Amino acid sequence: MAIEEFANCYGARVENTVDSIIDDLRNLGADAIRRVVEWNRNLRDSDRSLVLALAGIAAGVIIKILEKLLGATAAACFVGLLGGASWALLILAFTECVDQL
């Protein structure tokens, strides 16, 4: 039930219903979520700031980065999640909730 616990934690942070995000999270999978958090943690502060700036104006660039990191299918799941939250909120929620997995 780790995905459900993670979904509850994530849903509380992005102020969205768990039902609206759980399918995307299941499709994305725990390993991909962990890879995104680890990738974000390994970015230099300047690179993390650049990703945040790009996310607001060029989501396609973020998707290309995620495709290289996770593969096309998982990146597509991420697009669904980004529809409900900003990149900054999404990565913060992932980082705060990753221990639930």
C-alpha positions in Angstrom: 0.0 0.0 0.0 3.0 2.3 -0.2 1.7 4.1 -3.3 -1.6 4.8 -1.5 0.2 6.2 1.5 2.4 8.3 -0.8 -0.7 9.5 -2.7 -2.3 10.6 0.5 0.8 12.5 1.5 1.2 14.0 -2.0 -2.5 14.8 -2.3 -2.4 16.7 1.0 0.5 18.9 -0.2 -0.9 19.7 -3.6 -4.5 20.1 -2.3 -5.9 17.7 -4.8 -8.0 14.6 -4.2 -6.2 11.3 -3.9 -8.5 9.7 -6.5 -7.5 12.2 -9.1 -3.8 11.4 -8.8 -3.5 7.8 -7.7 -3.7 6.3 -11.2 -0.9 8.5 -12.5 1.2 7.7 -9.4 0.6 3.9 -9.9 1.5 4.2 -13.5 4.6 6.3 -12.6 5.7 3.8 -9.9 7.7 4.0 -6.8 11.0 3.5 -8.5 10.5 6.4 -10.9 9.4 8.7 -8.1 12.5 7.8 -6.2 14.6 8.5 -9.3 13.1 12.0 -9.7 13.7 12.8 -6.1 17.3 11.6 -6.3 17.9 13.4 -9.6 16.5 16.7 -8.0 18.7 16.2 -4.9 21.8 15.8 -7.0 21.2 19.0 -8.9 23.4 22.0 -8.0 21.3 24.9 -6.6 21.8 26.9 -9.8 20.6 23.9 -11.9 17.6 23.4 -9.7 16.7 27.1 -10.1 17.0 26.7 -13.8 14.7 23.7 -13.8 12.1 25.7 -11.8 12.4 28.6 -14.2 12.0 26.3 -17.3 9.0 24.5 -15.8 7.0 27.7 -15.8 7.7 28.5 -19.4 8.9 25.4 -21.1 7.2 22.3 -19.7 8.3 20.4 -22.9 11.9 20.8 -21.9 11.1 19.2 -18.5 9.3 16.4 -20.2 12.4 15.7 -22.4 14.6 15.6 -19.3 12.2 13.2 -17.6 12.0 11.0 -20.7 15.8 10.6 -20.5 15.6 9.9 -16.8 12.5 7.7 -16.6 11.5 6.7 -20.2 8.6 8.0 -22.3 5.8 6.2 -20.5 6.7 7.4 -17.0 7.3 10.9 -18.4 3.8 10.9 -19.8 2.4 10.0 -16.3 4.4 13.0 -15.0 2.6 15.2 -17.5 -0.7 14.2 -15.8 0.6 15.1 -12.4 2.0 18.4 -13.7 -1.5 19.3 -14.9 -2.6 19.4 -11.2 0.4 21.1 -9.7 3.3 23.3 -10.5 6.7 21.7 -10.8 7.9 23.4 -7.6 5.0 22.0 -5.6 5.2 18.6 -7.3 8.9 18.1 -6.5 8.5 19.5 -3.0 5.6 17.0 -2.3 7.6 14.2 -3.9 10.6 15.0 -1.7 8.6 15.3 1.5 6.6 12.1 0.8 9.2 9.8 -0.7 9.8 8.0 2.6 6.2 6.7 2.4 7.2 4.4 -0.5 
